């Protein structure tokens, strides 16, 4: 890059550094910094810098791609945070909520106070929830007559946007006769720390959480759910 004399001290300075030199070395001088370098010289400076910039190699492109993917995954973790603690803890009162029901109106969890409750957080587009549905139907048939109440909360984590109409269609298709509500504003999701579906809580008659929730389908299937419900009935 060619040099150019400073109009104040006469020292030869690289053209690309001339404005900075005058500004730093002669701050008291009234010099039009914008007029020190011509447009042609500015274009030449830009060309020189671009030529000096090393090209991105195939390896560099792969590194950039990996970094971009890592950032995207980090954003997903920050938003969904599947590793956050699921709460409330056993022995704590389950947070109350009032949400729109698929059959119309509003359902409030505390309306079931006095009954053991199976509280499932699910999504109509969740494959594991669909696979779990027949087990819950069998549990409902056997335990609702003994006083257990069932509640399903659609958290709308995956797939297309869930609506009350979609939720009601899901309820009818699966033969699920219990209450299904839509948590469109993530109120219950945040209150219970839900990070994945299905997540199932078991509450006693006072609305207290009995045990750690089942996250995903229970390994023992029907037997595991039944054991938890027997505990709820005996509490």
N, C-alpha and C positions, 0 to 999 in steps of 0.2 A: 504494500500500500504506500503510495507516494506521500511526501511530507509537504507541509505548508507553513510559512512563517507566521508566528503570532503577531497580530497587528499592534500589540502593546509592547512586548519585550523583544521581538524579532527572533526568538528562538524557533528553530525548525521543529515542528511537531507533526506526528502522523495525522493525516486529515481526519481519520475517524476519532481521534482523541482531542482535536483542536477545541471544540466547544467546551469540553470538560476542563481542559487546561486553562482557558481564559476565565471560566467561572470560578475555579479553585484558586488559581494563582493571582488573579487580578480582580478580586471581588468588588473593589471600590471604583473600578473603571466603568464608565458608561459605554458598553459595547453591545451592539445588536448581535446577540448570539445566533439568531436565525439567519443572519446574512453572512456568516463566516464561511459557510460551505454552500456551493452551488447545487442546484438540483441534479446536474449531471454527476457531480462528485458523490452526492448521496446515493444515486443509483449504482454507482461503481462500488461504493462501500457495501451496499446490500448484496450485490453480485459476488463480491469477494468473500463475504461471510457465508453465503449459501454454498459457495464452492468449497470452503474450508470445512463445512459441516460434514462429518463422516456419514456415508450412506448406511441405512439400516440393513444389516445382514439377515439372512434367513433365521439364524439363531436369535438375533435381536428381535425379530418379528414374533418368534415363538415365546420369548420372554415377555414381550408386551402383551401377547394374548393370554398367557398364564396369569399375569398380574391383573389384567382386566377381569378374568373369571374369578380370581380370588376376591377382588373388590366386590363383585356382584354377589358372591356367596356370603361375604361379610355383611352386606346390606340386608340380605334375606335373613341372616341370623339375628341381626339387630331388630328387624321388624317382627319376625315370628318367634325368635328365641325359643326353640324347642327344648333347650336345656335349663330353662328357668324352673325353679321349684314349683311343683303342683301343690296347691293348697286349697282349702285350709287343712291343717294337720288333724289327725285323729284326736278326738276329745274337744275340738273346737266347734262352735256353732256354725253351721253352713250359712253363707251369705244369702240373704233373701233377695228375690228379684221378681219383677212383674214384666212379662213379655207377651207379645201377641201370639195367640193360639191359632193353629191351622184351621180350626173349626169355627173361628170367630171369637171376638172378645179378647179379654186379657186374663192370663193365668198368673197367679201369685203363689210362689212356692210355699210360703207360710200357711196357705189355706189348707195344706195337707198336714199341719201340725197335729200330732196325736196318732199318726200312722207311720210305720217304717216306710222308707222311700228308696227306690233304686233311681238314681239320677244319672242319666247318660248324656254325654256331650258327643254329638255325632254330626255327620254331613251327608246329605242325600247323594253326593257324588263320591263318597268314600267307599272303596271296595271292601275294606275290612268291616265297615259298618253294615254293608249289605250282607256280608257273610255272617255277621253276628245276629242279624235280625231274626232268623228262625229260632235261635236259642232264646232270645228275649221273648218271642211270642210264646214259646213253651213255658218259660218262667212265669209269664203273665197269667197264662191259663191255670197254673198250679198255685201261684202265690197271691194273686189279686183276691181270690176267694177267702184267703186267710188274713186279709187286711193290708197287704203291702200295696203301696201306690207307686206307679211308674211315671217318670217324666223324661222326655227326650228334648234336648236343646240343640237345635241346628245352629252350628257356629259358622257355616259358610266359608270354610277354609280353602276348598279346592273346587275346580270345575266352574261352570257358569254360575251367575248370580242366582242365589236361592230366593224364592218368593214364598209367601204363604200358600199360594196355589200349588207350587211344586212340592212343598212339604206335605200338604194334604194328600196329593196324589201318591207320594211315596208311602205315607201312612196307610192309605187304602190298599195299595199294591202289596205291601208286606203283611197286611192283616194285623197291623198294630193298633189295638183299640185304646191305648192310653194317650195321655196328653202329649202333643208335640208343639213346641214353641220355637219362634225364630229370633235369634239374638243378632239382629241386624246391626246394632251399634256396638257390639262386643262388650256389653256391660257385664254379662255373666262370665264371658271368657276371661276378662281381666280380674274379676272377683275371685275366680277359681284357679287362675294361673294356667289355663288350658293351652297346651302347645301342640297337641296332636289328637286325632280321633281314631277310634272311639276312646273316650276316657269316662270311666264309670265310678260314681261315688255311691256309698251306702250310708244312709242316715237313720238314726233311731227315731223313736216317737217324739222326741223333743227337738228334732232337727239338728242333732249333734252328729258329726262325722265319726263313724265307727272304726274305720281302718283306712290304710293307704288305698288310693283308688286303683282300679285296674286300668293300666295304660295300654291300649291295644286290646286285642282279644285275649281273654284269660286262657292260659295254657291248658287248664283242665276242662275247658268248655263249660257245659251245663253244671257240672258238679261244683266247680269253683264258685259260680254265681249262686247256686243253691245254698252252699255253705255260708256265704256272706249274708244271704237273706234269712237263713235260720238264726244266725247271730243277731240280726236286726230284730227279728221277732222275739228273741229271748232277752233283749236288752231292756 
